Amino acid sequence: MPKLELTVNQVIDLVKQLPKKDKFAVLHALNQETGTRSEEEQSKQEEQQLRALSAKRGLDWDRLSEDDRDVLANKLLR
Protein backbone atom coordinates (compact mmCIF):
# COMPACT_ATOMS: atom_id res chain seq x y z
CA MET A 1 0.00 0.00 0.00
CA PRO A 2 1.46 3.39 -0.95
CA LYS A 3 2.24 5.80 1.86
CA LEU A 4 0.15 8.95 1.86
CA GLU A 5 1.77 12.00 3.43
CA LEU A 6 -0.58 14.56 4.96
CA THR A 7 -0.10 17.51 7.25
CA VAL A 8 -1.72 17.54 10.67
CA ASN A 9 -4.19 20.17 9.45
CA GLN A 10 -5.15 17.99 6.49
CA VAL A 11 -5.81 15.05 8.80
CA ILE A 12 -7.91 17.22 11.10
CA ASP A 13 -9.93 18.51 8.15
CA LEU A 14 -10.52 14.94 6.96
CA VAL A 15 -11.63 13.77 10.40
CA LYS A 16 -14.04 16.72 10.65
CA GLN A 17 -15.75 15.44 7.50
CA LEU A 18 -16.49 12.03 9.03
CA PRO A 19 -19.89 11.08 10.44
CA LYS A 20 -20.16 11.48 14.22
CA LYS A 21 -19.80 7.75 14.99
CA ASP A 22 -16.64 7.56 12.89
CA LYS A 23 -15.21 10.61 14.65
CA PHE A 24 -15.79 8.79 17.93
CA ALA A 25 -13.97 5.73 16.56
CA VAL A 26 -10.97 7.91 15.63
CA LEU A 27 -10.99 9.56 19.04
CA HIS A 28 -11.27 6.20 20.78
CA ALA A 29 -8.34 4.78 18.80
CA LEU A 30 -6.20 7.82 19.65
CA ASN A 31 -7.17 7.64 23.33
CA GLN A 32 -6.13 4.00 23.50
CA GLU A 33 -2.83 4.73 21.79
CA THR A 34 -1.98 7.62 24.08
CA GLY A 35 -3.27 5.98 27.24
CA THR A 36 -5.96 8.63 27.76
CA ARG A 37 -8.87 7.36 29.82
CA SER A 38 -12.32 7.15 28.31
CA GLU A 39 -15.22 8.99 29.85
CA GLU A 40 -16.47 5.69 31.25
CA GLU A 41 -13.13 4.95 32.91
CA GLN A 42 -12.98 8.49 34.27
CA SER A 43 -16.50 8.16 35.64
CA LYS A 44 -15.67 4.85 37.34
CA GLN A 45 -12.60 6.36 38.98
CA GLU A 46 -14.59 9.36 40.20
CA GLU A 47 -17.27 7.07 41.64
CA GLN A 48 -14.60 5.05 43.47
CA GLN A 49 -13.24 8.26 44.95
CA LEU A 50 -16.72 9.35 46.04
CA ARG A 51 -17.30 5.93 47.62
CA ALA A 52 -14.05 6.24 49.59
CA LEU A 53 -14.82 9.79 50.71
CA SER A 54 -18.34 8.87 51.78
CA ALA A 55 -17.01 5.87 53.72
CA LYS A 56 -14.60 8.21 55.56
CA ARG A 57 -17.68 10.14 56.64
CA GLY A 58 -19.45 6.98 57.80
CA LEU A 59 -21.82 6.93 54.83
CA ASP A 60 -22.64 3.98 52.57
CA TRP A 61 -22.59 5.25 48.98
CA ASP A 62 -24.81 2.39 47.78
CA ARG A 63 -27.53 3.24 50.28
CA LEU A 64 -27.61 6.96 49.46
CA SER A 65 -30.37 8.23 47.20
CA GLU A 66 -29.42 10.07 44.02
CA ASP A 67 -30.33 13.35 45.73
CA ASP A 68 -28.17 12.52 48.75
CA ARG A 69 -25.29 11.58 46.45
CA ASP A 70 -25.62 14.91 44.66
CA VAL A 71 -25.66 16.79 47.97
CA LEU A 72 -22.57 14.93 49.17
CA ALA A 73 -20.71 15.48 45.90
CA ASN A 74 -21.52 19.20 46.00
CA LYS A 75 -20.30 19.46 49.60
CA LEU A 76 -17.05 17.71 48.68
CA LEU A 77 -16.46 20.04 45.74
CA ARG A 78 -16.78 23.19 47.86
Sine and cosine of phi, psi and omega as CSV:
sin_phi,cos_phi,sin_psi,cos_psi,sin_omega,cos_omega
0.00,0.00,0.76,-0.65,0.00,-1.00
-0.92,0.38,0.52,-0.86,0.01,-1.00
-1.00,0.04,0.79,-0.61,0.01,-1.00
-0.98,-0.20,0.81,-0.58,-0.01,-1.00
-0.97,-0.25,0.85,-0.52,0.00,-1.00
-0.78,-0.62,0.44,-0.90,0.11,-0.99
-0.99,0.16,0.26,-0.96,0.05,-1.00
-0.85,0.52,-0.68,0.73,0.00,-1.00
-0.89,0.46,-0.60,0.80,0.04,-1.00
-0.91,0.41,-0.65,0.76,0.03,-1.00
-0.90,0.44,-0.70,0.71,0.02,-1.00
-0.87,0.50,-0.71,0.71,0.02,-1.00
-0.88,0.48,-0.63,0.78,0.03,-1.00
-0.92,0.40,-0.69,0.73,0.00,-1.00
-0.89,0.45,-0.62,0.78,0.02,-1.00
-0.88,0.48,-0.41,0.91,-0.01,-1.00
-0.99,0.12,-0.19,0.98,-0.03,-1.00
-0.96,0.29,0.42,-0.91,0.15,-0.99
-0.90,0.44,0.37,-0.93,-0.09,-1.00
-0.81,0.59,-0.71,0.71,-0.05,-1.00
-0.91,0.42,-0.55,0.84,0.03,-1.00
-0.96,0.28,-0.56,0.83,0.09,-1.00
-0.88,0.48,-0.66,0.75,0.03,-1.00
-0.88,0.47,-0.65,0.76,0.00,-1.00
-0.89,0.46,-0.65,0.76,0.04,-1.00
-0.90,0.43,-0.73,0.69,0.00,-1.00
-0.88,0.48,-0.68,0.73,0.01,-1.00
-0.88,0.47,-0.70,0.72,0.01,-1.00
-0.89,0.46,-0.66,0.75,0.02,-1.00
-0.93,0.38,-0.64,0.77,0.03,-1.00
-0.88,0.47,-0.66,0.75,0.01,-1.00
-0.92,0.40,-0.64,0.77,-0.02,-1.00
-0.92,0.39,-0.61,0.79,-0.06,-1.00
-1.00,-0.05,-0.08,1.00,0.01,-1.00
0.99,0.17,0.19,0.98,0.03,-1.00
-0.95,0.31,0.68,-0.73,-0.02,-1.00
-0.97,0.25,0.55,-0.83,0.08,-1.00
-0.97,0.23,0.21,-0.98,0.03,-1.00
-0.87,0.49,-0.61,0.79,0.00,-1.00
-0.90,0.43,-0.70,0.71,0.03,-1.00
-0.90,0.44,-0.66,0.75,0.03,-1.00
-0.88,0.48,-0.70,0.72,-0.01,-1.00
-0.89,0.45,-0.67,0.74,0.02,-1.00
-0.88,0.47,-0.68,0.74,0.00,-1.00
-0.91,0.42,-0.67,0.74,0.02,-1.00
-0.89,0.46,-0.64,0.77,0.02,-1.00
-0.91,0.42,-0.64,0.77,0.04,-1.00
-0.88,0.48,-0.65,0.76,0.03,-1.00
-0.91,0.42,-0.67,0.74,0.03,-1.00
-0.90,0.43,-0.61,0.79,0.06,-1.00
-0.87,0.49,-0.72,0.69,-0.02,-1.00
-0.90,0.44,-0.69,0.72,0.00,-1.00
-0.91,0.40,-0.61,0.79,0.02,-1.00
-0.94,0.35,-0.60,0.80,0.04,-1.00
-0.89,0.45,-0.61,0.79,0.04,-1.00
-0.88,0.47,-0.44,0.90,0.00,-1.00
-0.99,-0.10,0.16,0.99,0.02,-1.00
0.97,0.23,0.35,0.94,-0.02,-1.00
-0.95,-0.32,0.55,-0.83,0.05,-1.00
-0.98,-0.18,0.95,-0.30,-0.06,-1.00
-0.79,0.61,-0.67,0.74,-0.06,-1.00
-0.92,0.39,-0.42,0.91,-0.02,-1.00
-1.00,-0.04,-0.15,0.99,0.02,-1.00
-0.97,0.24,0.61,-0.80,0.11,-0.99
-0.96,0.29,0.23,-0.97,0.04,-1.00
-0.85,0.53,-0.66,0.75,0.01,-1.00
-0.89,0.46,-0.69,0.72,0.01,-1.00
-0.91,0.42,-0.60,0.80,0.05,-1.00
-0.90,0.44,-0.67,0.74,0.02,-1.00
-0.89,0.46,-0.68,0.73,0.01,-1.00
-0.88,0.47,-0.72,0.69,0.00,-1.00
-0.88,0.47,-0.72,0.69,0.00,-1.00
-0.87,0.50,-0.68,0.74,0.02,-1.00
-0.90,0.44,-0.64,0.77,0.04,-1.00
-0.90,0.44,-0.63,0.77,-0.02,-1.00
-0.94,0.34,-0.48,0.88,-0.02,-1.00
-0.98,0.18,-0.31,0.95,-0.03,-1.00
-1.00,0.07,0.00,0.00,0.00,0.00
